[in-house]
């Protein structure tokens, strides 16, 4: 009897260790939930084919914009909205009064191929990826894809040319590394970056296990969360940790809530919330760069 009880107790501990989080769907019925962003006390959710961005706060969902096809959303310290405009091939910033400003739309006199991923640094510098997909890829005006940087003064520079299509992008907690998903090679690339945005030491940090990777985000402890077939987690050195399984394929993901301890995931028809028993900022396994 005691042995049986001990076995059940051990199994319960193992299961708790295997899944130290809960998952719930917090938003649904999207045509395609392409991006999710956290803005201090609310979520913004982009429906790419519908050309709509929905705001979700304590009062429920409401329309934020219904005139933009966004493939990525981000914010800065002033709660301004940054987005990749997939239809018009540009990077746009929206201030708190709703005024839009185009930060980038072309490179060397030619239109951007199609901004896909975007991240904002502490000083409001922007890094973004530029790719082309489907028919746009066959009609692209330059033979390479790119990772770009926009300085706080608005100057656009090329970080790297890529043969594979870059997708999601994220910064390390100390802002000394930038991570870029290469969907074609199913990998995550890394560069060392300085305060001016100059990049060096290009390398393959990791290769995902299953499915084509899309988005990437980083917890405050340095752990990378990559949206592939499921959500795969890795240390800052690229060592695999765990896999978080969802009922739908994840695409974009961001940490949110007051302590940035909850992971919000855009996945096909809506957004899921992953609540961790131990906040990632204190979880074992991650490492600072």
Residue frames relative to the residue before (quaternion, step in Angstrom):
aa qw qx qy qz dx dy dz
X 1.0000 0.0000 0.0000 0.0000 0.00 0.00 0.00
X 0.6745 0.4922 -0.2865 0.4698 3.58 0.90 -0.96
X 0.6354 0.5310 -0.3243 0.4573 3.55 1.05 -0.84
X 0.6527 0.5148 -0.3135 0.4590 3.56 0.99 -0.89
X 0.6534 0.5092 -0.3117 0.4655 3.57 0.97 -0.87
X 0.6463 0.5240 -0.3143 0.4571 3.57 1.00 -0.87
X 0.6388 0.5289 -0.3197 0.4582 3.58 1.03 -0.81
X 0.6680 0.4947 -0.2988 0.4688 3.59 0.94 -0.92
X 0.6365 0.5266 -0.3249 0.4604 3.56 1.04 -0.80
X 0.6449 0.5158 -0.3106 0.4707 3.56 1.02 -0.85
X 0.6432 0.5191 -0.3223 0.4616 3.61 0.95 -0.86
X 0.6481 0.5227 -0.3217 0.4509 3.57 0.99 -0.84
X 0.6453 0.5152 -0.3179 0.4659 3.57 1.02 -0.78
X 0.6448 0.5255 -0.3169 0.4557 3.57 0.99 -0.86
X 0.6608 0.5030 -0.3091 0.4634 3.58 0.95 -0.91
X 0.6428 0.5207 -0.3286 0.4558 3.57 1.00 -0.78
X 0.6575 0.5002 -0.3092 0.4711 3.55 1.09 -0.74
X 0.6587 0.5268 -0.3126 0.4369 3.56 1.05 -0.79
X 0.8133 0.1184 -0.0538 0.5671 3.59 1.03 -0.69
X 0.0584 0.8313 -0.5472 0.0783 3.60 0.34 1.22
X 0.6566 0.4535 -0.3195 0.5111 3.58 0.92 0.92
X 0.2623 -0.7248 0.6052 0.1992 3.56 -1.31 0.24
X 0.2120 -0.7733 0.5887 0.1022 3.57 -1.18 0.64
X 0.0910 0.7808 -0.6155 0.0570 3.56 -0.97 0.86
X 0.4233 -0.6799 0.5357 0.2676 3.56 -1.15 0.64
X 0.1520 -0.8305 0.5338 0.0473 3.59 -0.65 1.10
X 0.7850 0.0987 -0.0689 0.6077 3.60 1.26 -0.20
X 0.0078 0.8282 -0.5587 0.0430 3.58 -0.88 0.91
X 0.7283 0.4690 -0.3254 0.3791 3.52 -1.43 -0.24
X 0.3752 0.6992 -0.5187 0.3182 3.58 1.05 0.68
X 0.5524 -0.5796 0.4701 0.3712 3.56 -1.18 0.53
X 0.7155 -0.2429 0.1529 0.6369 3.52 1.08 -0.90
X 0.2611 -0.7739 0.5603 0.1376 3.57 -0.44 1.23
X 0.1284 -0.8561 0.4999 0.0266 3.55 -0.08 1.33
X 0.8203 0.0324 0.0255 0.5704 3.60 1.07 -0.61
X 0.0856 -0.7679 0.6324 0.0557 3.51 -1.26 0.55
X 0.0398 -0.8070 0.5891 -0.0078 3.58 -0.97 0.87
X 0.2880 -0.7488 0.5719 0.1712 3.58 -1.10 0.73
X 0.0515 -0.8140 0.5771 -0.0401 3.57 -0.85 1.07
X 0.7943 -0.3481 0.1333 0.4797 3.56 0.32 1.39
X 0.8360 -0.0888 0.0866 0.5346 3.62 0.55 -1.07
X 0.7683 0.2601 -0.1862 0.5545 3.59 1.21 0.32
X 0.4228 -0.6677 0.5544 0.2609 3.51 -1.38 0.30
X 0.1378 -0.7069 0.6756 0.1579 3.50 -1.36 0.43
X 0.1008 -0.8001 0.5913 0.0051 3.54 -0.90 1.00
X 0.2252 -0.7916 0.5574 0.1093 3.57 -0.70 1.09
X 0.1524 -0.7265 0.6644 0.0862 3.54 -1.07 0.90
X 0.3326 -0.8103 0.4452 0.1860 3.57 -0.04 1.32
X 0.7382 0.3984 -0.2793 0.4672 3.67 0.59 -0.96
X 0.6717 0.5053 -0.3006 0.4507 3.58 1.10 -0.59
X 0.3556 -0.7591 0.4793 0.2601 3.58 1.26 -0.26
X 0.5912 0.5839 -0.3422 0.4387 3.57 1.13 0.63
X 0.1530 -0.7386 0.6472 0.1106 3.54 -1.22 0.64
X 0.1818 -0.7997 0.5690 0.0612 3.56 -0.75 1.10
X 0.2680 -0.7329 0.6055 0.1564 3.56 -1.04 0.84
X 0.0512 -0.7879 0.6136 0.0136 3.59 -0.91 0.92
X 0.1123 0.7777 -0.6084 0.1115 3.57 -0.67 1.16
X 0.7856 -0.3265 0.2181 0.4781 3.59 -1.22 -0.31
X 0.6727 0.4794 -0.2985 0.4781 3.58 1.20 -0.38
X 0.6349 -0.5355 0.3253 0.4519 3.56 1.29 0.01
X 0.6994 -0.4769 0.3268 0.4202 3.60 -1.27 -0.13
X 0.0491 0.7636 -0.6432 0.0280 3.55 -1.22 0.66
X 0.5655 -0.6055 0.4365 0.3508 3.58 -1.20 0.45
X 0.2252 -0.7628 0.5937 0.1223 3.58 -0.82 1.02
X 0.7581 -0.1275 0.0926 0.6328 3.59 0.95 -0.92
X 0.1214 -0.7931 0.5927 0.0706 3.57 -1.09 0.69
X 0.6443 0.5266 -0.3001 0.4664 3.54 1.24 0.51
X 0.7097 0.4148 -0.2589 0.5072 3.60 1.17 0.39
X 0.2777 -0.7474 0.5869 0.1410 3.55 -1.03 0.92
X 0.0253 -0.8558 0.5149 -0.0426 3.56 0.09 1.31
X 0.2207 -0.7728 0.5833 0.1173 3.54 -0.99 0.90
X 0.7886 0.0850 -0.0646 0.6056 3.60 1.28 -0.15
X 0.1255 -0.7790 0.6118 0.0564 3.56 -1.19 0.68
X 0.0795 0.7831 -0.6142 0.0572 3.58 -1.09 0.70
X 0.2272 -0.7699 0.5799 0.1393 3.57 -1.28 0.26
X 0.2932 -0.7187 0.5906 0.2207 3.55 -1.33 0.20
X 0.7560 -0.3940 0.2671 0.4494 3.58 -1.29 -0.07
X 0.6814 0.4675 -0.2789 0.4892 3.59 1.21 -0.44
X 0.4702 -0.7036 0.4042 0.3471 3.58 1.36 0.20
X 0.3475 0.6985 -0.5379 0.3193 3.56 1.07 0.69
X 0.4067 -0.7167 0.5229 0.2182 3.55 -1.15 0.71
X 0.1044 -0.7577 0.6424 0.0486 3.55 -0.94 0.97
X 0.0549 0.8165 -0.5728 0.0475 3.58 -0.94 0.78
X 0.3919 -0.6474 0.5984 0.2632 3.49 -1.36 0.45
X 0.2205 -0.7729 0.5852 0.1074 3.57 -0.58 1.16
X 0.2688 -0.8180 0.4926 0.1262 3.55 -0.21 1.32
X 0.6623 0.5140 -0.3119 0.4471 3.60 1.07 -0.62
X 0.7960 0.2917 -0.1379 0.5122 3.57 0.86 -0.98
X 0.4117 -0.7649 0.4328 0.2412 3.59 1.31 0.27
X 0.5810 0.5671 -0.3855 0.4385 3.56 0.65 1.10
X 0.3993 -0.6593 0.5745 0.2754 3.53 -1.36 0.28
X 0.0796 -0.8196 0.5671 -0.0186 3.57 -0.70 1.12
X 0.1369 -0.7533 0.6366 0.0921 3.55 -1.17 0.72
X 0.1446 -0.7854 0.6000 0.0484 3.57 -0.93 0.97
X 0.3127 -0.7675 0.5262 0.1907 3.59 -0.65 1.06
X 0.7235 -0.4703 0.2929 0.4118 3.57 -1.30 0.16
X 0.6543 0.4826 -0.3172 0.4883 3.60 1.26 -0.24
X 0.5917 -0.6069 0.3477 0.4008 3.58 1.32 0.00
X 0.4852 0.6639 -0.4387 0.3625 3.58 1.27 0.10
X 0.2756 -0.7825 0.5440 0.1256 3.59 -0.87 1.03
X 0.0593 -0.7756 0.6283 0.0111 3.53 -1.16 0.77
X 0.3227 -0.7410 0.5573 0.1904 3.59 -0.83 0.98
X 0.2316 -0.7979 0.5466 0.1050 3.58 -0.65 1.14
X 0.7940 -0.0640 0.0582 0.6018 3.60 1.09 -0.62
X 0.0280 0.8086 -0.5866 0.0359 3.57 -1.01 0.83
X 0.8052 0.1292 -0.0722 0.5742 3.61 1.21 -0.27
X 0.1804 -0.7503 0.6241 0.1227 3.52 -1.36 0.32
X 0.8402 -0.0650 -0.0186 0.5380 3.56 -0.71 1.16
X 0.7571 -0.4365 0.1954 0.4451 3.53 0.88 1.04
X 0.6842 0.4267 -0.2904 0.5152 3.59 1.26 0.03
X 0.5752 -0.6104 0.4102 0.3581 3.60 -1.03 0.75
X 0.5602 -0.5569 0.4828 0.3781 3.54 -1.20 0.51
X 0.5653 -0.6198 0.4250 0.3399 3.56 -1.10 0.70
X 0.6839 -0.3980 0.3067 0.5290 3.54 0.90 -0.96
X 0.2641 -0.7915 0.5288 0.1552 3.62 0.01 1.24
X 0.1703 -0.8303 0.5297 0.0308 3.54 -0.80 1.07
X 0.8106 0.0740 -0.0127 0.5807 3.58 0.85 -0.98
X 0.0478 -0.8062 0.5893 -0.0218 3.56 -1.14 0.68
X 0.0209 0.7712 -0.6362 0.0055 3.55 -1.14 0.71
X 0.2656 -0.7653 0.5719 0.1292 3.56 -1.07 0.82
X 0.3483 -0.7535 0.5271 0.1820 3.57 -0.87 1.01
X 0.7426 -0.4296 0.2839 0.4283 3.54 -1.33 0.10
X 0.7473 0.3691 -0.2182 0.5077 3.62 1.00 -0.69
X 0.5754 -0.6210 0.3361 0.4127 3.56 1.32 0.50
X 0.3601 0.6706 -0.5424 0.3555 3.58 1.13 0.57
X 0.2417 -0.7852 0.5615 0.0993 3.57 -1.08 0.76
X 0.0949 -0.7370 0.6649 0.0758 3.53 -1.12 0.78
X 0.0758 0.8109 -0.5784 0.0457 3.59 -0.92 0.81
X 0.3833 -0.7012 0.5547 0.2318 3.53 -1.28 0.47
X 0.1624 -0.7858 0.5938 0.0607 3.57 -1.12 0.72
X 0.1110 0.8051 -0.5654 0.1408 3.57 -0.44 1.25
X 0.2476 -0.7332 0.6047 0.1880 3.54 -1.33 0.06
X 0.1259 -0.8119 0.5699 0.0134 3.55 -0.94 0.91
X 0.8417 0.1662 -0.1393 0.4945 3.54 -1.28 0.55
X 0.8448 -0.0978 0.0704 0.5214 3.62 -0.89 -0.89
X 0.6004 0.5686 -0.3595 0.4323 3.60 1.13 -0.60
X 0.6098 0.5559 -0.3540 0.4402 3.59 1.11 -0.59
X 0.6711 0.4942 -0.2945 0.4677 3.58 0.99 -0.82
X 0.7446 0.3961 -0.2112 0.4940 3.58 1.13 -0.61
X 0.3790 0.7622 -0.4717 0.2301 3.61 1.21 0.09
X 0.4643 -0.7298 0.4552 0.2113 3.55 -1.11 0.84
X 0.7529 0.2138 -0.2036 0.5882 3.61 1.23 0.11
X 0.5475 -0.6913 0.3756 0.2852 3.60 -1.01 0.75
X 0.7406 0.3762 -0.2183 0.5122 3.61 1.21 -0.21
X 0.3924 -0.6601 0.5804 0.2710 3.53 -1.36 0.33
X 0.2093 -0.8390 0.4956 0.0816 3.58 -1.11 0.38
X 0.2538 -0.6755 0.6613 0.2048 3.47 -1.46 0.28
X 0.0851 -0.8330 0.5466 -0.0103 3.59 -0.70 1.11
X 0.2335 -0.7460 0.6105 0.1272 3.53 -1.37 0.41
X 0.1288 -0.7504 0.6434 0.0803 3.55 -1.06 0.84
X 0.3544 -0.7579 0.5105 0.1985 3.58 -0.57 1.15
X 0.6692 -0.4844 0.3594 0.4340 3.62 -1.21 0.25
X 0.6692 0.4789 -0.2951 0.4855 3.60 1.20 -0.46
X 0.5911 -0.6159 0.3497 0.3860 3.59 1.28 0.04
X 0.4789 0.6697 -0.4427 0.3553 3.60 1.25 0.21
X 0.2798 -0.7724 0.5557 0.1280 3.56 -0.84 1.08
X 0.0515 0.7909 -0.6076 0.0524 3.58 -0.92 0.94
X 0.4755 -0.6619 0.5078 0.2793 3.53 -1.26 0.54
X 0.2911 -0.7503 0.5718 0.1591 3.57 -0.82 1.02
X 0.7907 -0.1873 0.1580 0.5609 3.57 0.85 -0.96
X 0.3439 -0.6659 0.6169 0.2404 3.53 -1.22 0.62
X 0.0929 -0.8067 0.5829 0.0272 3.58 -1.02 0.79
X 0.4095 -0.6854 0.5471 0.2516 3.55 -1.15 0.70
X 0.6970 0.3830 -0.2440 0.5549 3.56 1.09 -0.77
X 0.5486 -0.6447 0.4260 0.3191 3.55 -1.18 0.52
X 0.3016 -0.7546 0.5563 0.1737 3.57 -0.63 1.13
X 0.1661 -0.8017 0.5721 0.0485 3.54 -1.06 0.78
X 0.8309 0.0676 -0.0181 0.5520 3.60 -0.32 -1.20
X 0.0926 -0.7923 0.6026 0.0255 3.57 -1.19 0.59
X 0.0283 0.7965 -0.6013 0.0562 3.58 -1.07 0.77
X 0.3470 -0.7126 0.5710 0.2139 3.53 -1.33 0.37
X 0.5122 -0.6017 0.5058 0.3462 3.56 -1.20 0.52
X 0.6668 -0.5272 0.3350 0.4065 3.63 -1.14 0.47
X 0.7220 0.4066 -0.2537 0.4990 3.61 1.06 -0.64
X 0.4273 -0.7406 0.4234 0.2994 3.59 1.36 0.15
X 0.4977 0.6500 -0.4364 0.3734 3.60 1.12 0.62
X 0.7518 0.2514 -0.1784 0.5829 3.59 1.29 -0.07
X 0.1639 -0.7445 0.6360 0.1198 3.54 -1.20 0.62
X 0.2020 -0.7825 0.5838 0.0774 3.55 -0.97 0.97
X 0.0491 -0.8058 0.5900 -0.0140 3.58 -0.90 0.93
X 0.3584 -0.7131 0.5649 0.2096 3.55 -0.89 0.97
X 0.1461 -0.7354 0.6560 0.0865 3.57 -0.98 0.95
X 0.2858 -0.8087 0.4896 0.1572 3.58 -0.12 1.29
X 0.6533 0.5452 -0.3236 0.4137 3.59 0.99 -0.80
X 0.7602 0.3305 -0.1927 0.5251 3.60 0.97 -0.79
X 0.3663 -0.7604 0.4592 0.2771 3.58 1.36 0.05
X 0.5352 0.6003 -0.4021 0.4376 3.51 0.86 1.04
X 0.3054 -0.6859 0.6112 0.2503 3.53 -1.40 0.03
X 0.2411 -0.7688 0.5819 0.1104 3.54 -0.78 1.12
X 0.1281 -0.7799 0.6063 0.0884 3.57 -1.25 0.43
X 0.0687 -0.7590 0.6458 0.0472 3.53 -1.21 0.66
X 0.3918 -0.6328 0.5978 0.2978 3.54 -1.24 0.46
X 0.0734 -0.8075 0.5848 0.0243 3.60 -0.94 0.82
X 0.3007 -0.7351 0.5753 0.1957 3.56 -1.18 0.60
X 0.7519 -0.4155 0.2614 0.4401 3.57 -1.29 0.01
X 0.6622 0.5030 -0.3098 0.4610 3.60 1.14 -0.53
X 0.5604 -0.6040 0.3877 0.4134 3.57 1.27 -0.27
X 0.4513 0.6785 -0.4604 0.3522 3.60 1.26 0.02
X 0.2173 -0.8010 0.5525 0.0770 3.56 -0.93 0.97
X 0.0155 0.7816 -0.6228 0.0320 3.56 -1.18 0.68
X 0.7932 0.3326 -0.2284 0.4561 3.55 -1.36 0.10
X 0.0624 0.8146 -0.5676 0.1020 3.58 0.73 1.09
X 0.1351 0.7982 -0.5714 0.1346 3.57 -0.89 0.93
X 0.4502 -0.6165 0.5608 0.3205 3.54 -1.33 0.38
X 0.2681 -0.7956 0.5250 0.1398 3.57 -0.48 1.18
X 0.7932 -0.1317 0.1305 0.5800 3.58 0.96 -0.87
X 0.2519 -0.7156 0.6224 0.1924 3.53 -1.35 0.27
X 0.4406 -0.7218 0.4683 0.2561 3.55 -0.80 1.01
X 0.5671 -0.6521 0.4101 0.2916 3.54 -1.22 0.57
X 0.8237 -0.0102 0.0653 0.5632 3.59 0.75 -1.07
X 0.8226 0.2502 -0.1886 0.4745 3.54 -1.06 0.79
X 0.5697 -0.5791 0.4641 0.3530 3.53 -1.35 0.26
X 0.3537 -0.7537 0.5074 0.2222 3.63 -0.65 1.02
X 0.1954 -0.7823 0.5863 0.0774 3.52 -1.18 0.70
X 0.8438 0.0620 -0.0023 0.5330 3.58 0.09 -1.27
X 0.0935 -0.7642 0.6337 0.0758 3.54 -1.34 0.29
X 0.0396 0.7644 -0.6435 0.0040 3.55 -1.16 0.67
X 0.3033 -0.7625 0.5536 0.1416 3.56 -1.24 0.47
X 0.3725 -0.7114 0.5523 0.2241 3.58 -0.93 0.93
X 0.6662 -0.5307 0.3453 0.3941 3.57 -1.23 0.35
X 0.6477 0.4925 -0.3317 0.4775 3.61 1.22 -0.26
X 0.6235 -0.5757 0.3273 0.4155 3.59 1.28 0.09
X 0.4943 0.6663 -0.4327 0.3529 3.59 1.25 -0.12
X 0.3017 -0.7495 0.5648 0.1679 3.57 -0.95 0.94
X 0.1394 -0.7504 0.6425 0.0688 3.56 -1.09 0.86
X 0.0682 -0.8237 0.5622 -0.0291 3.57 -0.51 1.25
X 0.2982 -0.7472 0.5698 0.1674 3.57 -0.85 1.01
X 0.0974 0.7636 -0.6284 0.1116 3.57 -0.49 1.23
X 0.7803 -0.0943 0.0997 0.6102 3.62 -0.59 -1.03
X 0.7383 0.0591 -0.0462 0.6703 3.53 1.20 -0.74
X 0.5935 -0.5175 0.4297 0.4419 3.59 -1.19 -0.39
X 0.1174 -0.7996 0.5882 0.0293 3.56 -0.57 1.19
X 0.1806 -0.7959 0.5707 0.0906 3.58 -0.95 0.85
X 0.0675 -0.7982 0.5979 -0.0293 3.53 -1.10 0.87
X 0.5088 -0.5948 0.5123 0.3533 3.55 -1.25 0.41
X 0.6725 -0.4875 0.3646 0.4209 3.56 -1.29 0.19
X 0.6578 0.4846 -0.3081 0.4874 3.58 1.23 -0.35
X 0.5861 -0.6130 0.3543 0.3939 3.60 1.31 0.05
X 0.4543 0.6763 -0.4618 0.3506 3.61 1.22 0.23
X 0.4427 -0.7108 0.4720 0.2758 3.63 -0.77 0.97
X 0.2088 -0.7754 0.5874 0.1009 3.55 -1.09 0.81
X 0.7969 -0.2177 0.2020 0.5261 3.59 0.01 -1.27
X 0.3016 -0.7091 0.5997 0.2159 3.55 -1.39 0.07
X 0.1805 -0.7618 0.6160 0.0877 3.57 -0.91 0.99
X 0.2128 -0.8129 0.5344 0.0914 3.57 -0.53 1.18
X 0.1257 -0.7701 0.6232 0.0528 3.54 -1.06 0.91
X 0.5647 -0.5981 0.4429 0.3565 3.58 -1.25 0.35
X 0.7467 0.2408 -0.1688 0.5966 3.59 1.29 -0.33
X 0.5841 -0.5933 0.4157 0.3661 3.57 -1.16 0.55
X 0.3664 -0.7408 0.5156 0.2261 3.62 -0.73 1.00
X 0.1984 -0.7876 0.5725 0.1122 3.54 -1.17 0.61
X 0.7980 0.0187 0.0355 0.6013 3.56 0.75 -1.09
X 0.0185 -0.8175 0.5753 -0.0182 3.59 -1.10 0.59
X 0.0074 -0.7943 0.6054 -0.0502 3.53 -1.14 0.75
X 0.4041 -0.6752 0.5523 0.2751 3.57 -1.15 0.60
X 0.0387 0.8119 -0.5800 0.0544 3.55 -1.08 0.79
X 0.5882 0.5434 -0.4860 0.3501 3.54 -1.43 -0.24
X 0.7578 -0.4485 0.2361 0.4109 3.56 -1.28 0.33
X 0.7700 0.3155 -0.1737 0.5266 3.59 1.03 -0.75
X 0.3912 -0.7265 0.4657 0.3200 3.61 1.31 0.09
X 0.4350 0.7019 -0.4420 0.3503 3.55 1.03 0.90
X 0.6530 0.4612 -0.3093 0.5149 3.58 1.30 0.10
X 0.2690 -0.7685 0.5633 0.1404 3.56 -0.91 0.93
X 0.1457 -0.7707 0.6164 0.0697 3.56 -0.82 1.05
X 0.1080 -0.8253 0.5540 -0.0188 3.54 -0.82 1.08
X 0.2575 -0.7279 0.6169 0.1523 3.58 -0.83 1.04
X 0.1070 0.8060 -0.5654 0.1390 3.57 -0.64 1.14
X 0.8449 -0.1934 0.0755 0.4930 3.54 -0.31 1.34
X 0.8744 0.0156 0.0252 0.4843 3.59 -0.29 -1.27
X 0.8356 0.0133 0.0171 0.5490 3.59 1.15 -0.18
X 0.5427 -0.6032 0.4829 0.3295 3.53 -1.31 -0.45
X 0.1990 -0.7699 0.6004 0.0849 3.54 -1.03 0.93
X 0.2503 -0.7445 0.5998 0.1524 3.54 -1.23 0.60
X 0.1382 -0.7723 0.6174 0.0567 3.55 -0.81 1.06
X 0.1032 -0.7959 0.5962 0.0214 3.57 -0.55 1.21
X 0.2586 -0.7927 0.5394 0.1175 3.55 -0.72 1.10
X 0.5015 -0.6369 0.4953 0.3123 3.57 -1.06 0.79
X 0.7500 0.1683 -0.1029 0.6314 3.56 1.13 -0.75
X 0.4563 -0.6964 0.4675 0.2972 3.63 -0.58 1.05
X 0.5718 -0.6233 0.4081 0.3436 3.62 -0.93 0.81
X 0.5912 0.5921 -0.3716 0.4023 3.60 1.11 -0.55
X 0.7702 0.2859 -0.1737 0.5430 3.59 1.19 -0.45
X 0.4614 0.6949 -0.4446 0.3265 3.59 1.28 -0.02
X 0.4906 -0.6424 0.5008 0.3095 3.55 -1.15 0.60
X 0.6491 0.5358 -0.3812 0.3824 3.56 -1.18 0.53
X 0.6895 0.4446 -0.2859 0.4952 3.57 1.02 -0.69
X 0.1047 -0.7917 0.5974 0.0735 3.55 -1.23 0.30
X 0.4476 -0.6772 0.5135 0.2783 3.57 -1.05 0.67
X 0.4639 -0.6655 0.5036 0.2971 3.54 -1.11 0.65
